[in-house]
């Protein structure tokens, strides 16, 4: 433990809570853990509040002097138009984050619970919110704007906000370090693939496009979220099936994506079902193919946006641990200078290059470390 102190980082996701005690100066984690399957029917943890109690007990049981915790950093998914930099948390900030619940219904409520519990557990240190939307605040107007009535968009703050920004920013920076290149010279596509999934196009260290939009619902196929869908589907379901706003919200956010197509949202279970075959295997195979097709589609679109792609980086749970996804999502792109080496792709650990020799675009696996990025942001307030 350093004399400087530690930062506790809480990353409350839609169905999990990751935590780390981080030495922000050394860039190392002293203690880390994960509470999973929160709120699931057969899961061991009823809700996020219960999960946070387990984490606090783990901290107490670790034997680490909690007086060394000098700040708490919180991942907050949606910052709206108001928040795009790391922000010291006050009661007013909490109220504003709660107001944004409707834009991130799977995440902001969990983020707020994490803030409230941690402020009670650690009342004498600064608590800092780091927003997923922050990195994409500077998207070009052509990328951030939706083609709807301008006055309506302005009145209700409708624009593309983007999410997973902390991860996209961190990973793109790591790509430059690993390739020993100036970030200002690099064009990078980052594919953050977890239960939530997003893609970004980054030119010279600045995001110019991303797949998620006003909410974390748009874009790639996700664990329980549909990703891109014709808005007319919602109108049709309202008229033909009598589904109201709350039912449609539930359908698109919690009963779609991989779960909607196959019945499961855990990618490991999806791959097991796909391998086993049978009726469940057929559904899993379709879900897998839709998932990879959408990825390939976005890679092609972002290649067109950037004009030249120096590197494609896979990150997060699926991106780092599912070699078949990396290979199948980029299959057939040799003509665009993108080729994965099967042997490199299926071996090795940590940050590494998996593209074939001669590939114009370097394909990489780069583990994300949102917690370290959040810890460093929070440390500025100590």
C-alpha positions as semicolon CSV with decimal commas, in nm:
position;residue;x (nm);y (nm);z (nm)
1;X;0,000;0,000;0,000
2;X;0,135;0,342;-0,086
3;X;0,133;0,635;0,151
4;X;-0,078;0,829;-0,096
5;X;-0,388;0,616;-0,045
6;X;-0,642;0,419;-0,245
7;X;-0,952;0,480;-0,453
8;X;-1,253;0,251;-0,430
9;X;-1,411;0,217;-0,772
10;X;-1,770;0,096;-0,807
11;X;-1,894;-0,009;-1,149
12;X;-2,262;-0,099;-1,118
13;X;-2,383;-0,260;-1,438
14;X;-2,727;-0,380;-1,539
15;X;-2,681;-0,724;-1,378
16;X;-2,347;-0,703;-1,197
17;X;-2,127;-0,486;-0,975
18;X;-1,753;-0,477;-1,025
19;X;-1,536;-0,318;-0,760
20;X;-1,167;-0,246;-0,721
21;X;-0,947;-0,087;-0,462
22;X;-0,696;0,090;-0,682
23;X;-0,362;0,254;-0,617
24;X;-0,404;0,531;-0,877
25;X;-0,037;0,630;-0,868
26;X;0,103;0,280;-0,924
27;X;-0,188;0,186;-1,150
28;X;-0,248;-0,141;-0,968
29;X;-0,548;-0,304;-0,802
30;X;-0,502;-0,397;-0,436
31;X;-0,833;-0,584;-0,420
32;X;-1,103;-0,655;-0,676
33;X;-1,420;-0,854;-0,710
34;X;-1,743;-0,907;-0,897
35;X;-2,100;-0,969;-0,791
36;X;-2,293;-1,129;-1,078
37;X;-2,644;-1,238;-1,177
38;X;-2,807;-0,963;-0,973
39;X;-3,186;-0,978;-0,983
40;X;-3,197;-1,291;-1,200
41;X;-3,458;-1,554;-1,114
42;X;-3,204;-1,816;-1,008
43;X;-2,935;-1,568;-0,909
44;X;-2,784;-1,549;-0,560
45;X;-2,826;-1,171;-0,515
46;X;-3,170;-1,010;-0,501
47;X;-3,080;-0,654;-0,600
48;X;-2,798;-0,401;-0,625
49;X;-2,835;-0,287;-0,265
50;X;-2,775;-0,644;-0,147
51;X;-2,479;-0,673;-0,381
52;X;-2,320;-0,358;-0,240
53;X;-2,359;-0,491;0,114
54;X;-2,166;-0,802;0,008
55;X;-1,892;-0,584;-0,137
56;X;-1,860;-0,377;0,180
57;X;-1,832;-0,693;0,388
58;X;-1,562;-0,819;0,151
59;X;-1,370;-0,497;0,207
60;X;-1,400;-0,532;0,583
61;X;-1,296;-0,899;0,575
62;X;-0,991;-0,826;0,358
63;X;-0,798;-0,677;0,647
64;X;-0,709;-0,367;0,447
65;X;-0,726;-0,046;0,649
66;X;-1,028;0,127;0,497
67;X;-0,896;0,457;0,628
68;X;-0,660;0,438;0,330
69;X;-0,957;0,491;0,097
70;X;-0,919;0,857;0,000
71;X;-1,188;0,874;-0,269
72;X;-1,466;0,670;-0,427
73;X;-1,508;0,672;-0,803
74;X;-1,845;0,579;-0,951
75;X;-1,917;0,476;-1,306
76;X;-2,236;0,655;-1,411
77;X;-2,379;0,556;-1,745
78;X;-2,578;0,859;-1,860
79;X;-2,470;1,216;-1,801
80;X;-2,712;1,383;-2,042
81;X;-2,605;1,721;-2,178
82;X;-2,500;1,849;-1,837
83;X;-2,225;1,606;-1,733
84;X;-1,933;1,516;-1,955
85;X;-1,634;1,554;-1,722
86;X;-1,555;1,376;-1,392
87;X;-1,784;1,543;-1,139
88;X;-1,775;1,575;-0,761
89;X;-2,097;1,417;-0,634
90;X;-2,340;1,633;-0,436
91;X;-2,706;1,584;-0,354
92;X;-2,788;1,798;-0,656
93;X;-2,578;1,576;-0,882
94;X;-2,755;1,265;-0,750
95;X;-3,092;1,426;-0,823
96;X;-2,988;1,505;-1,179
97;X;-2,854;1,152;-1,238
98;X;-3,187;1,014;-1,110
99;X;-3,368;1,242;-1,356
100;X;-3,178;1,070;-1,635
101;X;-3,305;0,723;-1,530
102;X;-3,549;0,716;-1,820
103;X;-3,261;0,741;-2,066
104;X;-3,066;0,453;-1,910
105;X;-3,325;0,242;-1,725
106;X;-3,098;-0,059;-1,678
107;X;-2,804;0,140;-1,546
108;X;-2,859;0,482;-1,391
109;X;-3,085;0,347;-1,112
110;X;-2,813;0,096;-1,020
111;X;-2,552;0,373;-1,036
112;X;-2,755;0,586;-0,795
113;X;-2,792;0,299;-0,548
114;X;-2,415;0,252;-0,555
115;X;-2,360;0,622;-0,489
116;X;-2,605;0,636;-0,199
117;X;-2,473;0,324;-0,026
118;X;-2,109;0,423;-0,070
119;X;-2,165;0,780;0,050
120;X;-2,308;0,630;0,367
121;X;-2,019;0,383;0,404
122;X;-1,750;0,642;0,324
123;X;-1,897;0,977;0,430
124;X;-1,571;1,172;0,471
125;X;-1,407;1,130;0,130
126;X;-1,489;1,279;-0,211
127;X;-1,720;1,074;-0,430
128;X;-1,669;1,132;-0,802
129;X;-1,893;1,041;-1,094
130;X;-1,728;0,943;-1,422
131;X;-1,977;0,934;-1,706
132;X;-1,994;0,676;-1,984
133;X;-2,118;0,947;-2,218
134;X;-1,827;1,185;-2,152
135;X;-1,585;1,063;-2,422
136;X;-1,852;1,104;-2,690
137;X;-1,955;1,455;-2,589
138;X;-1,746;1,597;-2,875
139;X;-1,897;1,385;-3,155
140;X;-1,932;1,585;-3,476
141;X;-2,281;1,729;-3,520
142;X;-2,337;1,510;-3,827
143;X;-2,280;1,200;-3,612
144;X;-2,456;1,323;-3,297
145;X;-2,774;1,453;-3,461
146;X;-3,088;1,252;-3,535
147;X;-3,292;1,345;-3,843
148;X;-3,606;1,446;-3,654
149;X;-3,781;1,779;-3,598
150;X;-3,508;2,015;-3,479
151;X;-3,721;2,195;-3,220
152;X;-3,837;1,868;-3,065
153;X;-3,479;1,743;-3,047
154;X;-3,359;2,062;-2,880
155;X;-3,649;2,076;-2,634
156;X;-3,599;1,721;-2,512
157;X;-3,218;1,698;-2,540
158;X;-3,236;1,428;-2,807
159;X;-2,899;1,345;-2,961
160;X;-2,651;1,060;-2,984
161;X;-2,473;1,047;-2,648
162;X;-2,283;0,719;-2,677
163;X;-2,181;0,493;-2,389
164;X;-1,891;0,283;-2,257
165;X;-1,688;0,598;-2,322
166;X;-1,442;0,532;-2,039
167;X;-1,360;0,194;-2,192
168;X;-1,335;0,323;-2,549
169;X;-1,104;0,605;-2,443
170;X;-0,885;0,377;-2,231
171;X;-0,856;0,103;-2,493
172;X;-0,779;0,340;-2,780
173;X;-0,502;0,491;-2,565
174;X;-0,363;0,144;-2,492
175;X;-0,363;0,064;-2,864
176;X;-0,133;0,361;-2,927
177;X;0,100;0,253;-2,645
178;X;0,113;-0,110;-2,761
179;X;0,182;-0,010;-3,121
180;X;0,429;0,259;-3,009
181;X;0,242;0,515;-3,217
182;X;0,133;0,872;-3,160
183;X;-0,243;0,860;-3,083
184;X;-0,287;1,168;-3,302
185;X;-0,182;0,961;-3,603
186;X;-0,406;0,659;-3,545
187;X;-0,751;0,564;-3,672
188;X;-0,898;0,297;-3,445
189;X;-1,220;0,097;-3,422
190;X;-1,293;-0,024;-3,068
191;X;-1,543;-0,306;-3,016
192;X;-1,654;-0,321;-2,652
193;X;-1,842;-0,649;-2,627
194;X;-2,000;-0,746;-2,297
195;X;-2,360;-0,793;-2,185
196;X;-2,383;-0,440;-2,320
197;X;-2,198;-0,387;-2,646
198;X;-2,085;-0,083;-2,843
199;X;-1,854;0,016;-3,125
200;X;-1,665;0,339;-3,180
201;X;-1,465;0,505;-3,454
202;X;-1,177;0,710;-3,315
203;X;-0,963;0,945;-3,524
204;X;-0,653;1,090;-3,365
205;X;-0,771;1,006;-3,014
206;X;-1,109;1,175;-3,065
207;X;-1,436;0,983;-3,108
208;X;-1,609;1,062;-3,438
209;X;-1,883;0,795;-3,432
210;X;-2,033;0,541;-3,195
211;X;-2,310;0,283;-3,208
212;X;-2,514;0,362;-2,896
213;X;-2,739;0,664;-2,911
214;X;-2,975;0,863;-2,688
215;X;-2,985;0,553;-2,467
216;X;-2,771;0,237;-2,443
217;X;-3,033;0,053;-2,655
218;X;-2,915;0,140;-3,005
219;X;-2,642;-0,031;-3,205
220;X;-2,497;-0,380;-3,168
221;X;-2,690;-0,687;-3,055
222;X;-2,650;-0,719;-2,676
223;X;-2,730;-0,964;-2,400
224;X;-3,090;-0,851;-2,349
225;X;-3,111;-0,539;-2,569
226;X;-3,214;-0,539;-2,932
227;X;-2,969;-0,287;-3,069
228;X;-3,071;-0,132;-3,402
229;X;-3,437;-0,180;-3,485
230;X;-3,688;-0,008;-3,712
231;X;-3,886;0,232;-3,490
232;X;-4,191;0,123;-3,689
233;X;-4,175;-0,212;-3,506
234;X;-4,272;-0,030;-3,187
235;X;-4,560;0,151;-3,354
236;X;-4,681;-0,179;-3,500
237;X;-4,666;-0,358;-3,164
238;X;-4,855;-0,072;-3,003
239;X;-5,132;-0,084;-3,260
240;X;-5,150;-0,457;-3,332
241;X;-5,064;-0,603;-2,990
242;X;-5,178;-0,317;-2,767
243;X;-4,837;-0,294;-2,604
244;X;-4,784;0,025;-2,403
245;X;-4,465;0,222;-2,345
246;X;-4,361;0,024;-2,037
247;X;-4,419;-0,310;-2,209
248;X;-4,219;-0,199;-2,511
249;X;-3,941;-0,074;-2,285
250;X;-3,934;-0,412;-2,111
251;X;-3,932;-0,595;-2,445
252;X;-3,651;-0,392;-2,604
253;X;-3,426;-0,363;-2,298
254;X;-3,478;-0,691;-2,113
255;X;-3,630;-0,950;-2,347
256;X;-3,446;-0,889;-2,671
257;X;-3,091;-0,933;-2,800
258;X;-2,934;-1,275;-2,743
259;X;-3,192;-1,357;-2,477
260;X;-3,482;-1,277;-2,708
261;X;-3,339;-1,486;-2,991
262;X;-3,210;-1,783;-2,791
263;X;-3,347;-1,768;-2,435
264;X;-3,007;-1,695;-2,276
265;X;-2,801;-1,379;-2,248
266;X;-2,481;-1,527;-2,101
267;X;-2,249;-1,568;-2,399
268;X;-2,080;-1,872;-2,247
269;X;-2,413;-2,052;-2,225
270;X;-2,501;-1,939;-2,577
271;X;-2,184;-2,101;-2,715
272;X;-2,253;-2,420;-2,519
273;X;-2,604;-2,444;-2,664
274;X;-2,477;-2,371;-3,013
275;X;-2,223;-2,650;-2,981
276;X;-2,477;-2,898;-2,839
277;X;-2,717;-2,866;-3,132
278;X;-3,084;-2,956;-3,128
279;X;-3,367;-2,702;-3,114
280;X;-3,195;-2,493;-2,851
281;X;-2,874;-2,512;-3,050
282;X;-3,047;-2,383;-3,363
283;X;-3,183;-2,082;-3,177
284;X;-2,838;-2,017;-3,028
285;X;-2,675;-2,048;-3,371
286;X;-2,914;-1,791;-3,516
287;X;-2,849;-1,553;-3,226
288;X;-2,474;-1,596;-3,275
289;X;-2,497;-1,531;-3,648
290;X;-2,710;-1,218;-3,599
291;X;-2,459;-1,096;-3,339
292;X;-2,158;-1,141;-3,568
293;X;-2,340;-1,003;-3,873
294;X;-2,419;-0,681;-3,688
295;X;-2,056;-0,650;-3,578
296;X;-1,928;-0,694;-3,933
297;X;-2,176;-0,436;-4,057
298;X;-2,050;-0,175;-3,809
299;X;-1,685;-0,247;-3,885
300;X;-1,755;-0,183;-4,253
301;X;-1,947;0,135;-4,178
302;X;-1,673;0,273;-3,956
303;X;-1,406;0,189;-4,209
304;X;-1,600;0,414;-4,447
305;X;-1,630;0,689;-4,182
306;X;-1,258;0,682;-4,102
307;X;-1,131;0,621;-4,455
308;X;-0,838;0,423;-4,315
309;X;-0,831;0,193;-4,013
310;X;-0,496;0,130;-3,848
311;X;-0,626;-0,096;-3,572
312;X;-0,936;-0,282;-3,458
313;X;-0,942;-0,359;-3,085
314;X;-1,170;-0,616;-2,920
315;X;-1,235;-0,564;-2,550
316;X;-1,464;-0,646;-2,253
317;X;-1,598;-0,989;-2,151
318;X;-1,700;-1,129;-2,490
319;X;-1,443;-0,933;-2,688
320;X;-1,157;-1,061;-2,474
321;X;-1,274;-1,419;-2,421
322;X;-1,465;-1,536;-2,729
323;X;-1,213;-1,604;-3,009
324;X;-1,483;-1,740;-3,240
325;X;-1,662;-1,402;-3,233
326;X;-1,344;-1,217;-3,324
327;X;-1,275;-1,453;-3,612
328;X;-1,630;-1,480;-3,745
329;X;-1,712;-1,109;-3,715
330;X;-1,414;-1,018;-3,934
331;X;-1,434;-1,316;-4,171
332;X;-1,438;-1,226;-4,540
333;X;-1,285;-0,880;-4,494
334;X;-0,947;-0,969;-4,642
335;X;-1,021;-0,750;-4,942
336;X;-1,046;-0,454;-4,705
337;X;-0,709;-0,533;-4,551
338;X;-0,852;-0,699;-4,240
339;X;-0,749;-1,057;-4,162
340;X;-0,734;-1,256;-3,837
341;X;-0,471;-1,524;-3,784
342;X;-0,657;-1,827;-3,641
343;X;-0,362;-1,949;-3,432
344;X;-0,284;-1,608;-3,282
345;X;-0,653;-1,551;-3,218
346;X;-0,701;-1,871;-3,018
347;X;-0,381;-1,859;-2,813
348;X;-0,217;-1,614;-2,577
349;X;-0,349;-1,394;-2,302
350;X;-0,368;-1,026;-2,226
351;X;-0,310;-0,750;-2,479
352;X;-0,190;-0,896;-2,808
353;X;-0,200;-0,875;-3,186
354;X;-0,415;-1,139;-3,356
355;X;-0,411;-1,020;-3,717
356;X;-0,245;-1,220;-3,991
357;X;0,095;-1,126;-4,128
358;X;0,051;-0,872;-4,404
359;X;-0,286;-0,748;-4,280
360;X;-0,304;-0,372;-4,344
361;X;-0,513;-0,331;-4,031
362;X;-0,375;-0,453;-3,700
363;X;-0,638;-0,656;-3,516
364;X;-0,587;-0,669;-3,140
365;X;-0,726;-0,793;-2,812
366;X;-0,689;-0,518;-2,551
367;X;-0,828;-0,582;-2,202
368;X;-1,020;-0,282;-2,080
369;X;-0,957;-0,127;-1,741
370;X;-1,240;0,115;-1,677
371;X;-1,171;0,093;-1,305
372;X;-0,818;0,231;-1,340
373;X;-0,942;0,512;-1,563
374;X;-1,215;0,599;-1,311
375;X;-0,969;0,583;-1,020
376;X;-0,734;0,825;-1,189
377;X;-1,023;1,063;-1,260
378;X;-1,139;1,047;-0,897
379;X;-0,788;1,101;-0,765
380;X;-0,788;1,451;-0,914
381;X;-1,034;1,550;-0,638
382;X;-0,825;1,423;-0,347
